[in-house]
Amino acid sequence: MNKLKAAIYGLGFMGQTHYRNLIKMKEVSVVAVCDIDLERTREVIDKEIKRYHNFDTMLETEVLDFLVICLPPFAHNGEFEKAAARGIHIFIEKPVALNTLKAKEMYDAAKLNNIISQVGYHQRFGSAIQKLKKYMEEGVAGKPCLFDGIYACNSLHAPWWRD
């Protein structure tokens, strides 16, 4: 069985979490990681995995099946679009962008390049969301025209998240 070759871009808390989960999967081989802080890559990543501090260099060097992007949205600089243009499937952590225009550009890049992309939004699998989806599919909820959701959490840990 050929393993899927993966890379992780951004080794903060979520990047490290995805790394720990991916290395447990027998179908996946994490072949590279990238972070602007090379010291962080040395602390958490197996010595045999290639480390990069420049995303473009990693993208040009590695042959990847999929990429996990774990950056805060203000740090995105076209990486999604560059990877999509190479046909690399993408898992990206939320929030994906600071505004809807940027999110639409990312969506368009995924669609244009026929890649699979998923946002790491765990609530989509929650029972309330699944029930609402079922009601919508069955027509019980009617045609959606306005959706208002409230999610309360402690977001005091990062100024970019509060903004």
C-alpha positions in Angstrom: 0.0 0.0 0.0 1.3 3.4 -1.0 1.1 5.9 1.9 -0.3 9.4 1.3 2.5 11.9 1.6 1.6 14.8 3.9 3.1 18.0 5.0 2.1 20.4 7.9 2.5 24.1 7.6 2.4 25.8 11.0 3.5 24.0 14.1 1.7 25.8 16.8 -0.7 24.0 19.1 -3.0 22.7 16.3 -0.2 21.9 13.9 1.5 19.8 16.6 -1.9 18.1 17.4 -2.4 17.2 13.7 1.2 16.0 13.5 0.7 13.6 16.5 -2.5 12.3 15.0 -1.2 11.8 11.4 1.9 9.9 12.5 -0.3 7.3 14.1 -2.1 6.6 10.8 -0.7 3.7 8.8 -2.1 5.2 5.5 -0.2 8.5 5.9 3.5 9.5 5.9 4.3 12.9 7.2 7.3 13.8 4.9 7.8 17.5 5.8 6.9 20.3 8.1 7.2 24.0 7.8 7.3 26.7 10.4 8.9 30.1 10.5 10.4 29.0 13.8 12.9 26.2 12.9 13.6 25.6 16.6 9.9 24.5 17.0 10.4 22.0 14.2 13.3 20.5 16.1 11.4 20.2 19.3 8.3 18.4 18.2 9.2 16.6 14.9 10.8 13.3 14.3 14.4 13.8 13.0 13.7 11.9 9.8 11.0 14.3 8.6 12.3 17.2 6.5 12.0 20.6 8.1 11.5 23.9 6.3 11.2 27.5 7.4 10.1 28.7 3.9 6.8 27.4 2.5 7.7 28.0 -1.2 10.9 26.0 -0.8 8.9 23.1 0.8 6.3 23.2 -1.9 8.9 23.2 -4.7 11.0 20.4 -3.1 8.4 17.9 -1.9 5.9 15.7 -3.7 2.8 15.9 -1.6 -0.7 14.3 -1.7 -2.1 16.7 0.9 -1.2 19.6 3.1 -2.4 20.6 6.5 -2.4 24.4 7.0 -2.4 25.5 10.6 -1.8 29.2 10.5 -3.8 32.1 12.0 -5.7 33.8 9.2 -3.6 37.0 9.3 -0.5 34.9 8.4 -2.0 33.4 5.2 -0.1 34.6 2.2 -1.4 32.6 -0.8 -0.2 29.2 0.5 -3.6 27.6 0.0 -3.8 28.9 -3.6 -0.2 27.8 -4.4 -0.8 24.3 -3.1 -4.1 24.0 -4.9 -2.4 25.0 -8.1 -0.1 22.0 -7.7 -3.1 19.7 -7.2 -2.3 19.1 -3.5 -5.4 18.4 -1.4 -5.7 20.7 1.7 -7.0 20.4 5.2 -7.0 24.0 6.7 -7.7 25.0 10.2 -10.3 27.6 11.0 -10.8 30.4 10.6 -9.7 30.2 7.0 -9.5 33.9 6.3 -10.0 37.3 7.7 -12.7 38.2 5.2 -15.1 36.6 2.8 -13.3 37.9 -0.3 -10.1 36.0 0.7 -12.2 32.9 1.6 -13.9 33.0 -1.8 -10.4 33.2 -3.5 -9.4 30.0 -1.6 -12.7 28.3 -2.5 -12.2 29.3 -6.2 -8.6 27.9 -6.2 -9.9 24.6 -4.8 -12.7 24.3 -7.3 -10.5 25.4 -10.3 -7.8 22.8 -9.4 -10.3 20.0 -8.5 -8.8 19.4 -5.1 -10.4 18.1 -2.0 -10.4 20.7 0.8 -11.8 20.6 4.3 -11.9 23.1 7.1 -11.1 21.9 10.6 -14.4 22.8 12.1 -15.2 20.1 14.5 -18.8 21.3 15.3 -20.0 20.2 11.9 -20.1 16.6 13.2 -22.0 17.6 16.4 -25.5 16.2 17.0 -27.2 19.6 16.7 -25.7 20.3 13.4 -26.4 16.8 12.1 -30.0 17.1 13.2 -30.4 20.5 11.4 -28.8 19.1 8.3 -31.2 16.2 8.3 -34.2 18.5 8.8 -33.0 20.6 5.9 -32.5 17.6 3.6 -36.0 16.3 4.5 -37.6 19.6 4.0 -38.8 19.7 7.6 -36.8 22.9 8.4 -37.9 24.6 5.2 -35.6 26.5 2.9 -32.8 28.2 4.8 -32.7 31.9 4.4 -31.1 33.1 7.6 -28.9 31.2 10.0 -27.7 32.7 13.2 -25.4 30.7 15.4 -23.7 31.5 18.7 -20.6 29.8 19.9 -19.2 30.8 23.3 -15.7 29.9 24.2 -12.7 31.4 25.9 -10.9 33.2 23.1 -8.8 35.4 25.3 -5.7 33.4 24.4 -5.0 35.2 21.1 -5.8 38.7 19.9 -6.2 37.7 16.3 -9.0 35.2 17.3 -10.9 37.9 19.2 -10.7 40.2 16.2 
